Amino acid sequence: MARHVVIGDLRVQQIERRDGRRSWTIAWPEGTVHQEADRFLRQHDGSGTQRTYAYYLVDHLRWLERECLAFDKVQLRDLERYMGIVGAEVRMPLGEPWRVGKHPYGRSALSTAAACLKGFYLHQSCLGINGELGKKLDTSRLPSRADRARSFLGHVKSPLPTNPLAPSGPHRRHPKMLPDGARQKLLATVSAARDRLVVTWLADGGLRIGELCGLHLVDLHLRENAACGECRAPHLHVCHRPGNPNRAEAKTKHPWRVEHGIVTGGLIKRVSPAMVHTYFEYVTTEYPRDADHGMLLVQLHGADAGQPWAPVGARRMLNRAGKRAGLGIVKPHAFRHSFTSAVLEAADGNLLIARDAGGWASAAMVDEVYGHIDVHDPAFDAALRAVWGEA
């Protein structure tokens, strides 16, 4: 039966589970689940990818409604047109830009949207819907020199999957670093021991805000030769827990377990003496003794004092502190960018050290994001002056 709905009525629906986990699906205004989208999103259940794909997919489904396109009628050219208009690269006669009133997708967002659409239509093809489109999307390419360099001993001979919808051409990201002296200014501005811990741990640990807010006290092995036996120096274990009461989740999903009260596995990260100092200051002065949730960061004031502190609270604290310190809006991920860049510089460009210190998935990602020459570097300046004839 045909549905007569207004364009844009489709929405992303969050589902709360009894075990504390969350899932996302796409629903019609009356609450009916969009069956095709739900079947696809269930493949990514329990992951952050499911939420991300839900928002990219609902935008595409709204566009299909406007264009009056059914799944079995969509062609590769239609998807290429959609990718063009959401990226504001539209050229007539492709049509007017989609997402009117919203920012167009950037390079990274376009890559994610392309992966979502490819996965969705390949899933439809497996169900017997629009197999011709599935064949065009299910393409491969020969390994490049970069692929062989990233592989073990360079032995890559089999074809690699590719996505005809993904943006083409080389791409380098330019991360936003913290301003010079930001750490000292923030520490001088904040008054709570908890907030000093947040600034110090973000700066010295290179943690994501979800990783920091998702830490439990049992994850912290802040003395040498901890019982886990996995690292002699003081360290912590980043463990992916989808059921945290503050909804903070670590992005990394390394296997971990708790045995006899000792955490092993997860992503192991070294901690600095400053991190240890701020931890003991916070625990001995502000951490509630009657807390039964076992999480590290707690709210200090209000009706929910003593309850786990959500990432949004940490973000707001940094924003307020940044404005008071004259730094403007300070985002938690800027600490991670500055940390990884500093490690890469101190390690003389060793990508493996920077990868493991920051917990990145691959050294290639570190190279793509941080492998830039500093325009203020003396060697860079000398090279330019030599070309300009000023040396």
TIMILUM-447486 format. One line per field, with one value per residue (C-alpha): residue number from 1; residue in one letter; y, z, x. Coordinates in nm, 4 decimals. Layout:
% residues N
nr: (NUM_...)
rest: (a_...)
c2: (Y_...)
c3: (Z_...)
c1: (X_...)
***
This chain:
% residues 391
nr: (1_2_3_4_5_6_7_8_9_10_11_12_13_14_15_16_17_18_19_20_21_22_23_24_25_26_27_28_29_30_31_32_33_34_35_36_37_38_39_40_41_42_43_44_45_46_47_48_49_50_51_52_53_54_55_56_57_58_59_60_61_62_63_64_65_66_67_68_69_70_71_72_73_74_75_76_77_78_79_80_81_82_83_84_85_86_87_88_89_90_91_92_93_94_95_96_97_98_99_100_101_102_103_104_105_106_107_108_109_110_111_112_113_114_115_116_117_118_119_120_121_122_123_124_125_126_127_128_129_130_131_132_133_134_135_136_137_138_139_140_141_142_143_144_145_146_147_148_149_150_151_152_153_154_155_156_157_158_159_160_161_162_163_164_165_166_167_168_169_170_171_172_173_174_175_176_177_178_179_180_181_182_183_184_185_186_187_188_189_190_191_192_193_194_195_196_197_198_199_200_201_202_203_204_205_206_207_208_209_210_211_212_213_214_215_216_217_218_219_220_221_222_223_224_225_226_227_228_229_230_231_232_233_234_235_236_237_238_239_240_241_242_243_244_245_246_247_248_249_250_251_252_253_254_255_256_257_258_259_260_261_262_263_264_265_266_267_268_269_270_271_272_273_274_275_276_277_278_279_280_281_282_283_284_285_286_287_288_289_290_291_292_293_294_295_296_297_298_299_300_301_302_303_304_305_306_307_308_309_310_311_312_313_314_315_316_317_318_319_320_321_322_323_324_325_326_327_328_329_330_331_332_333_334_335_336_337_338_339_340_341_342_343_344_345_346_347_348_349_350_351_352_353_354_355_356_357_358_359_360_361_362_363_364_365_366_367_368_369_370_371_372_373_374_375_376_377_378_379_380_381_382_383_384_385_386_387_388_389_390_391)
rest: (m_a_r_h_v_v_i_g_d_l_r_v_q_q_i_e_r_r_d_g_r_r_s_w_t_i_a_w_p_e_g_t_v_h_q_e_a_d_r_f_l_r_q_h_d_g_s_g_t_q_r_t_y_a_y_y_l_v_d_h_l_r_w_l_e_r_e_c_l_a_f_d_k_v_q_l_r_d_l_e_r_y_m_g_i_v_g_a_e_v_r_m_p_l_g_e_p_w_r_v_g_k_h_p_y_g_r_s_a_l_s_t_a_a_a_c_l_k_g_f_y_l_h_q_s_c_l_g_i_n_g_e_l_g_k_k_l_d_t_s_r_l_p_s_r_a_d_r_a_r_s_f_l_g_h_v_k_s_p_l_p_t_n_p_l_a_p_s_g_p_h_r_r_h_p_k_m_l_p_d_g_a_r_q_k_l_l_a_t_v_s_a_a_r_d_r_l_v_v_t_w_l_a_d_g_g_l_r_i_g_e_l_c_g_l_h_l_v_d_l_h_l_r_e_n_a_a_c_g_e_c_r_a_p_h_l_h_v_c_h_r_p_g_n_p_n_r_a_e_a_k_t_k_h_p_w_r_v_e_h_g_i_v_t_g_g_l_i_k_r_v_s_p_a_m_v_h_t_y_f_e_y_v_t_t_e_y_p_r_d_a_d_h_g_m_l_l_v_q_l_h_g_a_d_a_g_q_p_w_a_p_v_g_a_r_r_m_l_n_r_a_g_k_r_a_g_l_g_i_v_k_p_h_a_f_r_h_s_f_t_s_a_v_l_e_a_a_d_g_n_l_l_i_a_r_d_a_g_g_w_a_s_a_a_m_v_d_e_v_y_g_h_i_d_v_h_d_p_a_f_d_a_a_l_r_a_v_w_g_e_a)
c2: (0.0000_0.3388_0.5802_0.9431_1.1250_1.4699_1.4820_1.4723_1.2903_0.9908_1.0131_0.8303_0.6457_0.5575_0.2333_0.1843_-0.1756_-0.3351_-0.4003_-0.0306_-0.0614_0.1521_0.0834_0.3070_0.2502_0.4610_0.5056_0.6661_0.9453_0.7051_0.4982_0.2166_0.0940_0.1404_-0.2286_-0.2044_0.0410_-0.1527_-0.4794_-0.3074_-0.1247_-0.4459_-0.5653_-0.2979_-0.3465_-0.2450_-0.0214_0.3489_0.2759_0.1942_0.5418_0.7129_0.5119_0.5767_0.9529_0.9288_0.6784_0.8737_1.1727_0.9550_0.7985_1.1445_1.2313_0.9142_1.0191_1.3568_1.2035_0.9346_0.6625_0.3062_0.0851_-0.1383_0.1637_0.3377_0.3452_0.4205_0.7548_0.8474_0.7708_0.9695_1.2605_1.2336_1.2308_1.5369_1.7460_1.6580_1.7604_2.0916_1.9901_1.9833_2.1014_2.1447_1.9503_1.7410_1.9489_2.1766_2.1026_1.8704_1.9490_2.3056_2.5205_2.2726_2.2554_2.0298_1.7160_1.7533_1.5102_1.2744_1.2817_1.2061_0.8990_0.7760_0.8424_0.6524_0.3519_0.3628_0.3764_0.1022_-0.1239_-0.0501_-0.1244_-0.4315_-0.5541_-0.4895_-0.6756_-0.9788_-0.9787_-0.9907_-0.6187_-0.4285_-0.6822_-0.4791_-0.1885_-0.4305_-0.5588_-0.2056_-0.1231_-0.4516_-0.3598_-0.4098_-0.2631_-0.3718_-0.2903_0.0343_0.1018_0.2501_-0.0670_-0.2816_-0.0559_-0.0873_-0.4645_-0.7167_-0.7529_-0.5804_-0.8998_-0.7850_-0.9502_-1.0015_-0.7325_-0.4869_-0.3625_-0.0132_0.2218_0.4066_0.6565_0.7601_1.0924_1.0447_1.1912_1.2231_1.3723_1.5035_1.6219_1.9264_1.8733_2.1668_2.1898_2.3587_2.7159_2.7599_2.7529_2.6320_2.3634_2.6040_2.8619_2.6053_2.4650_2.8153_2.8785_2.5663_2.5349_2.1720_1.8865_1.6830_1.9468_1.9619_1.5847_1.6136_1.8736_1.6805_1.3392_1.4701_1.6486_1.3748_1.0670_1.1565_1.0097_1.0584_1.2176_0.9014_0.6953_0.9283_0.9537_0.5787_0.4833_0.2809_0.2859_-0.0788_0.0175_0.2267_0.0597_0.3658_0.1894_0.0099_-0.3668_-0.3859_-0.7201_-0.7420_-0.8118_-0.6415_-0.3254_-0.2554_0.1206_0.2941_0.2612_0.2325_0.0004_0.1535_-0.0930_-0.0696_-0.0826_-0.0071_-0.0165_0.2671_0.4700_0.7986_0.6579_0.7117_0.4532_0.3906_0.3832_0.1018_-0.2481_-0.4547_-0.7696_-0.7304_-0.9052_-0.8757_-1.1702_-1.1598_-0.7857_-0.7258_-0.5887_-0.7307_-0.6523_-0.3497_-0.0655_-0.0100_0.3484_0.4764_0.7516_1.0393_1.1391_1.4468_1.2227_1.0160_1.3311_1.4788_1.1428_1.1193_1.4859_1.4284_1.0973_1.2228_1.5554_1.5307_1.1710_1.0518_0.7613_0.6177_0.5945_0.2458_0.2774_0.2485_0.5096_0.7601_1.0934_1.2097_1.5149_1.7445_1.9624_1.9566_1.6889_1.4306_1.4934_1.1749_1.0228_0.9398_1.2466_1.2387_1.3474_1.6423_1.7750_1.7535_1.9305_2.2132_2.2501_2.2850_2.5358_2.7527_2.7270_2.8075_3.1228_3.2372_3.1748_3.3738_3.0660_3.0547_2.7210_2.4347_2.0945_1.7741_1.6264_1.9163_1.7688_1.4408_1.6158_1.8100_1.4981_1.2840_1.5620_1.6140_1.2394_1.2196_1.5093_1.3713_1.0290_1.1770_1.0889_0.7262_0.6482_0.3233_0.4991_0.7702_0.5081_0.3069_0.6115_0.7551_0.4259_0.4792_0.1952_0.2227_0.4092_0.5113_0.7089_0.8896_0.9709_1.1000_1.3227_1.4377_1.3764_1.7431_1.9728_2.2550_2.5825_2.7368_2.4650_2.6157_2.3645_2.4453_2.8179_2.7766_2.5774_2.8424_3.1236_2.9353_2.9089_3.2768_3.3681_3.5035_3.2363)
c3: (0.0000_-0.0998_0.1746_0.1414_0.3670_0.3618_0.2550_0.5602_0.7851_0.8104_1.1282_1.3146_1.6130_1.9160_2.0949_2.4610_2.5629_2.9023_2.9370_2.8881_2.5280_2.2514_1.8919_1.6085_1.3325_1.0908_1.1421_0.9768_1.1559_1.2980_1.4556_1.2002_1.1363_0.7856_0.7122_0.4451_0.6448_0.9681_0.8140_0.6911_1.0180_1.2180_1.0547_1.2565_1.5821_1.8949_1.7207_1.6654_1.2943_1.3257_1.4578_1.1958_0.9092_1.0339_0.9967_0.6555_0.5341_0.6506_0.4515_0.1409_0.1946_0.2202_-0.1106_-0.2699_-0.1554_-0.3176_-0.6408_-0.6374_-0.6794_-0.5654_-0.4591_-0.7650_-0.9973_-0.8560_-1.0936_-1.0352_-1.2062_-0.9500_-0.6629_-0.8297_-0.8653_-0.4993_-0.3889_-0.6011_-0.4576_-0.0911_-0.1430_-0.3039_-0.6198_-0.8267_-1.1875_-1.3894_-1.5061_-1.1893_-1.0044_-0.7057_-0.3988_-0.1419_0.2327_0.1774_0.4757_0.5994_0.5444_0.2565_0.3410_0.3723_0.2270_0.5247_0.5457_0.1743_0.2199_0.5051_0.3092_0.0120_0.2319_0.3801_0.0417_-0.1056_0.1898_0.1795_-0.1909_-0.1787_0.1016_-0.1164_-0.4020_-0.1773_-0.1096_-0.4839_-0.5274_-0.8028_-0.8677_-1.1619_-0.9331_-0.6901_-0.9632_-1.0490_-0.6841_-0.6074_-0.7869_-0.7062_-0.8019_-0.8129_-0.5047_-0.5237_-0.4057_-0.0860_-0.0254_-0.0668_0.1622_0.4370_0.4062_0.5692_0.3533_0.0673_-0.0556_-0.1789_-0.5021_-0.4705_-0.5857_-0.3242_-0.2906_-0.4111_-0.4032_-0.7210_-0.5050_-0.2896_-0.3604_-0.5726_-0.5520_-0.2705_0.0532_0.3570_0.6669_0.8598_1.2269_1.4515_1.7236_2.0599_2.0751_2.2251_2.6025_2.6092_2.8677_3.1191_3.0651_3.1138_3.4297_3.5687_3.4884_3.6175_3.9919_4.0472_4.0830_3.8473_3.5761_3.6211_3.5768_3.2530_3.1056_3.2111_3.0967_2.7596_2.7074_2.8275_2.7351_2.3931_2.5012_2.3184_2.5344_2.5165_2.6335_2.9259_3.0455_3.0008_3.2329_3.5468_3.8523_3.7921_3.4535_3.6161_3.6992_3.8165_3.9993_3.8515_3.7970_3.8110_3.8658_3.5050_3.3971_3.0611_3.1220_3.3843_3.3843_3.5195_3.2604_3.2014_3.0016_2.7595_2.7471_2.5230_2.7460_2.5560_2.8760_3.0706_3.2621_3.1245_2.7681_2.7208_2.4869_2.3787_2.0030_2.0136_2.0709_2.1755_2.3698_2.7481_3.0609_3.4400_3.6383_4.0180_4.0029_3.7608_3.4121_3.1273_2.7578_2.6022_2.4655_2.7000_2.7313_2.9404_3.1935_3.2912_3.6468_3.6074_3.5286_3.8407_4.0525_3.9327_3.9870_4.3529_4.4076_4.2637_4.4398_4.7820_4.7675_4.5453_4.4612_4.6631_4.8949_4.8576_4.4763_4.3705_3.9920_3.9870_3.7152_3.7296_3.6479_3.8431_3.8603_4.1455_4.1896_4.1530_4.2079_4.0255_4.2256_4.2531_3.9375_3.6323_3.4316_3.0672_2.7805_2.7064_3.0556_2.9966_2.6636_2.8200_3.0981_2.8442_2.6429_2.9477_3.0608_2.7112_2.6913_3.0377_2.9391_2.6174_2.3980_2.2534_2.2215_2.3204_2.1821_2.3483_2.0224_1.9822_2.2744_2.0858_1.7715_1.9647_2.1550_1.8438_1.6582_1.9520_1.9785_1.6042_1.6246_1.9327_1.7667_1.4564_1.2415_1.3542_1.2567_1.4539_1.7809_1.7151_1.6185_1.9383_2.1645_2.0348_1.9865_1.6147_1.3956_1.1492_1.0864_0.7488_0.9281_1.1356_0.8213_0.6468_0.9335_1.0860_0.8187_0.7309_0.7322_0.9849_0.7921_1.0889_1.0985_1.0644_0.7945_0.6004_0.6352_0.5237_0.2165_0.1080_0.1600_-0.0484_-0.3317_-0.2921_-0.3103_0.0444_0.1962)
c1: (0.0000_0.1338_0.2285_0.1281_0.3683_0.5236_0.8863_1.1107_0.8652_1.0971_1.3035_1.5777_1.4348_1.6480_1.5613_1.6466_1.7137_1.6730_2.0464_2.1231_2.2331_2.0903_1.9969_1.8849_1.6351_1.4295_1.0565_0.7561_0.5647_0.3046_0.5828_0.5965_0.9496_1.0887_1.1406_1.4115_1.6203_1.5733_1.6935_2.0083_2.0795_2.0420_2.3628_2.5452_2.3574_2.5440_2.7963_2.8429_2.8282_2.4582_2.3767_2.5943_2.4477_2.0931_2.1324_2.2977_2.0407_1.7347_1.8588_1.8850_1.5412_1.3842_1.5483_1.4102_1.0617_1.1026_1.2316_0.9572_1.2206_1.1582_1.4468_1.4143_1.4282_1.7359_2.0303_2.3972_2.3514_2.0851_2.3221_2.6008_2.3606_2.2646_2.6293_2.6897_2.4104_2.4730_2.8341_2.7372_2.9247_2.6097_2.6224_2.3080_2.1141_2.1680_1.9123_1.8970_2.1116_1.9621_1.9703_1.8497_1.9387_2.2010_2.5735_2.6828_2.8765_3.2519_3.5046_3.4969_3.1163_3.0883_3.3093_3.0903_2.7713_2.9146_2.9943_2.6435_2.4705_2.6864_2.6154_2.2435_2.1977_2.4216_2.1971_1.8921_2.0596_2.1179_1.7428_1.6716_1.5958_1.7771_2.0500_2.1789_2.2675_2.4295_2.6608_2.7734_2.8417_3.0207_3.3428_3.7098_4.0451_4.4059_4.6168_4.8092_5.1624_5.0222_4.8195_5.1284_5.3311_5.0699_5.0478_5.2772_5.5936_5.4098_5.2446_4.9039_4.7939_4.4205_4.1772_4.0548_3.6961_3.6236_3.3276_3.2221_3.0291_3.3252_3.4996_3.8083_4.1555_4.4099_4.2932_4.4717_4.2981_4.4069_4.3286_4.2502_4.5124_4.4914_4.6244_4.9705_4.9614_4.5997_4.6657_4.8200_4.5484_4.2726_4.4308_4.4553_4.0890_3.9118_3.8585_3.7488_3.9961_3.7772_3.8090_4.1867_4.1893_3.9910_4.2275_4.5386_4.4177_4.3026_4.6345_4.8724_4.6710_4.5354_4.2017_3.8775_3.6090_3.3971_3.6943_3.7626_3.4021_3.3589_3.6452_3.5744_3.7965_3.8812_4.0283_4.3017_4.6339_4.8234_5.1060_5.4032_5.3884_5.0098_4.8413_4.7211_5.0788_5.0290_5.2298_5.4941_5.4465_5.1337_4.8580_4.4869_4.2628_4.0132_3.7225_3.4191_3.1105_2.7865_2.5795_2.7431_2.4803_2.6195_2.6102_2.9810_3.1322_3.4890_3.5292_3.7833_3.6454_3.9428_3.8503_3.8683_3.7525_3.7443_3.8752_3.9064_3.8496_4.1389_4.0830_4.2874_4.2767_4.1156_4.3276_4.6233_4.7426_5.0324_4.9655_5.1920_5.2931_5.0719_4.7754_4.8415_4.8716_4.5416_4.3700_4.4692_4.3812_4.0362_3.9658_4.0756_3.8903_3.5818_3.4965_3.1921_3.2642_2.9144_2.9262_2.8195_2.8495_3.2290_3.2818_3.5660_3.4030_3.0983_2.8784_2.9752_2.6658_2.2889_2.0298_2.2426_2.5607_2.7623_2.6131_2.8293_2.9272_2.8150_3.0449_2.8154_2.8885_3.2638_3.2265_3.0297_3.2833_3.5658_3.3635_3.3023_3.6643_3.7899_3.5822_3.6951_4.0583_4.0205_4.0649_3.7158_3.5393_3.7697_3.6754_3.7983_3.9267_4.1694_4.3648_4.3924_4.5149_4.7782_4.8865_4.9326_5.1125_5.3505_5.4225_5.4875_5.7319_5.9095_5.9382_6.1045_5.8072_5.7730_5.4150_5.3989_5.4835_5.2251_4.9673_5.0085_5.0364_4.7103_4.5286_4.4755_4.3546_4.6426_4.9631_4.8216_4.5501_4.8135_5.0080_4.6959_4.5881_4.9169_5.1803_5.2164_5.5141_5.4823_5.4972_5.6817_5.9467_6.2999_6.3954_6.0798_6.1455_6.5087_6.4039_6.1565_6.4059_6.6592_6.4057_6.3220_6.6908_6.7004_6.9272)
***
